[in-house]
Amino acid sequence: MSNLETIVELAPRLRRKEVSPLELTRACLDRIERLNPALNAFITVTAESALAEAKAAEIEISRGEWRGPLHGIPIALKDLIDTAGTRTTAASELYQNRVPSEDAEVVRRLREAGAMILGKNNLHEFAYGGSSLVSFFGDVHNPRNAAHIAGGSSGGSAAAVAAGLCYAAIGTDTAGSIREPAALCGCVGIKPTYGRVSTRGVIRLSWSLDHVGPFTATVGDAAVVLQAIAGYDARDINSADIPAADYVSVLREETTTLRVGIPRAYFYDDLDDEVRAAVDEALGVIKTLVAETREVQLDIPTDRVVQNAESYAVHAENIARAPELYQAETLRRIRFGENISATEYIQSRQELDRERRRAHDFFAEVDLLVTPTTPIPAPAIADLRKDPDALRPAELVLLRNTRPFDVWGLPAISVPCGFTKSGLPIGLQIAGPHWLSLIHI
């Protein structure tokens, strides 16, 4: 949908002063003003501070103090990522006036890279859902067709990028909350390896499963953003002390030696006909680019005890104090973890560790795994609204193919893979082993 230049295209032009950060920021703010009322992709727009940051970036670049390819680029943040002095709500009435005193680590890195922050994106309340229809600030709408969902939980971030309201956005992914909305809105979304990007300063859903990653228009832009935010954070106990690779240069590597695995069972079950046709066509192209494709069999983890228990632990105190400040559906989901015993949680947490160890074996004979990102395109909002009991089952279908990769902690990306006859986007998911530099088919 967006006809914006890419970050990769803009960066050298910004450095040569052929285009101004102020010009880019004003254009994004204008598009937000025009399009956000229909999309509801932003909860908070920080126009004044974004313009001030753009002016500062322009001065630095004019002095030859160029910081890199994000210097002067307007971006947005999912509204559960802390920003000092700007409210961070998690799309909840509970936090509607919450103003952090410190930036999240990922925000600090983006500011250090010279990016300007346009505002905070709408989401599914507390990131506990795949539709972004449960938010104190209202529904997020798909920029391809506003009658359909944008996905979730990072629905506002995906919608903002796909509509050209910003050049990149940062989301979170616990069961697919970056890749699923990226697929439904038609942009690129990456969930990096667990521990690759700091989650410090991000409102938790499940500390064993939460990942932070970018939305962009292209894979090249995603590499640029990931380069800026990846790396060890000594203040985050889940951060891995493993050096980040050069994600940008790997895009120029040849793919002709790659072996691609296609896990048909489970991931290709019960696909929408148009999704199946688009993915089959993509697989046909992939076969011409790589050394080998082969079908593989994966045992899929389905236990959700860890997420349920941790989500309840995060919210138990607030639920006891002010349950009425949660959306009813969010409260219902959080309470799934209320009666999980310590023994049950510990056993499931150990099983998650075993699953992550087992995931290394997936890549003994293949280098990558390819699946549809979602089994179906974006459902219509009206269809989910007319039957409240249909919402959660629909979300679980949409997150079916993404959830296992959060359990395994593997890096995975959703890339656009065509459209349905009605114009709804379709996504292709590509996953690799832990610490893979970037998937570059």
Residue, then its C-alpha position, 0 to 999 in steps of 0.5 A: m500500500s505504501n509508496l514510500e522510499t525505503i530506509v535503504e534508499l533514503a539513508p544515502r540521500l539523507r547523508r548527502k543532504e538531498v532530503s531532510p529529516l524534517e521533510l520526512t517527519r512532516a510528511c509522516l505526520d501529515r499521513i497520520e493526520r489523514l489516515n489514522p482516524a480510519l485505521n486507529a493505528f496510533i494511540t499517541v502521536t508525539a508530533e512536537s518531540a518528533l519535529a524537534e528530534a528531526k531538527a536535531a538530526e538535520i543539524e547533526i547531518s549537516r555537520g557531517e555527524w551522520r550516525g548511520p542508516l536510521h539517522g533522520i528516519p521517522i519510526a513508531l513504537k508499539d505502546l507497551i514499549d517504555t518511552a521516558g516522558t511519554r505515556t505507555t498504555a499497553a492499550s489498557e485503561l489501567y495504564q492510560n495515564r502511565v508515564p515512564s521515567e526511562d526509555a526501554e533499552v530498544v528505544r535507547r538504541l534507536r535514539e542512539a542510531g538517530a531515529m525519530i519517534l513519531g508516537k505509540n501504536n495501538l495494540h491488543e490490550f497487554a498483547y494478549g491476543g491476535s486481533s487488536l480488537v480488544s483495546f481501551f482505545g478502540d479497534v485497529h483496522n487493516p490498511r488494505n481493507a478497513a473492514h478487516i482486522a490488522g492482526g495482533s497483538s502488534g496490529g497498530s504497528a503493522a498497520a502503520v508501516a503498511a499504510g506508510l505512516c512511518y518507515a518502521a515500527i517496533g513490535t513484540d511477539t509472544a505467540g506470533s504478534i509481529r509475524e501474524p499482523a505483518a502477514l495480514c497487513g502486507c509488510v515484513g515482520i521479524k521475530p529474532t532469536y530469543g534473547r537477541v533484542s533486549t526486552r527491558g522496559v517492555i511491559r511483559l506478557s510472558w518473560s520466557l516467550d516475549h521477543v522484540g523485533p521490527f516491522t518494515a516495508t522490505v527485508g533490507d529495511a528490517a536488517v537495518v533496524l535489527q542491526a540497531i536494536a540487537g545486542y547484549d543488555a547486561r541489565d536484562i536477565n534474558s538477554a544473550d551475551i552473543p555478538a550481533a552479526d552484520y545483518v545488512s551484508v548477509l543480504r548480498e550472500e548467495t542462496t544457491t547452497l541453502r537447503v530448505g525444509i517444508p514441514r507439511a504436517y501441521f503448518y500446511d493443514d486446513l489452509d485457505d485455498e488462496v493462501r495455499a495457492a500463493v504459498d505453493e507459488a512461492l515455494g516454486v520460486i524458492k526451488t529455483l533459488v536454493a540447492e534443495t527443498r525437502e519435506v520434513q516432519l516436526d513435533i509441535p509443542t502445544d503446552r501453554v502452561v508457561q505463558n498462562a502462568e507467567s501472564y497471570a503472575v505479571h498481572a495478579e497484583n493489579i487484578a486483585r486491586a482493580p479488575e474493572l480496569y481491564q477489558a473483560e476478554t483480557l481479564r478472562r484470558i489472564r485468569f487462565g493461569e490463576n490456578i496453575s501450581a508451582t510444580e506444574y509451572i516448573q515442569s512446563r518451564q523445563e519442557l520449554d528448555r528441552e524444546r529449545r534444545r531440541a530445535h537445534d536438531f531441526f537444522a541437521e539436514v536443512d538450513l531453513l524452514v518455510t511455512p505459511t505465516t497464517p492459515i487464513p487471510a485477515p477476517a472481517i471485523a463484523d464477522l468477529r463482532k457478531d459472535p463474541d465466542a468466535l474471536r478467540p478461536a479465530e485468533l488461535v487459528l491465525l497464530r497457529n503457525t507462528r506460536p511454535f517458533d516462540v516456544w523454540g526461540l528460533p528467528a522467524i520472518s514473515v514476508p509478503c507472498g501475494f494477495t487474495k482475489s479481494g486484495l487481502p495480503i498473504g504472508l510467507q514465514i521463513a525460520g532458521p536456527h538460533w542466531l541466524s544472521l538474517i533469512h535472505i531468500 
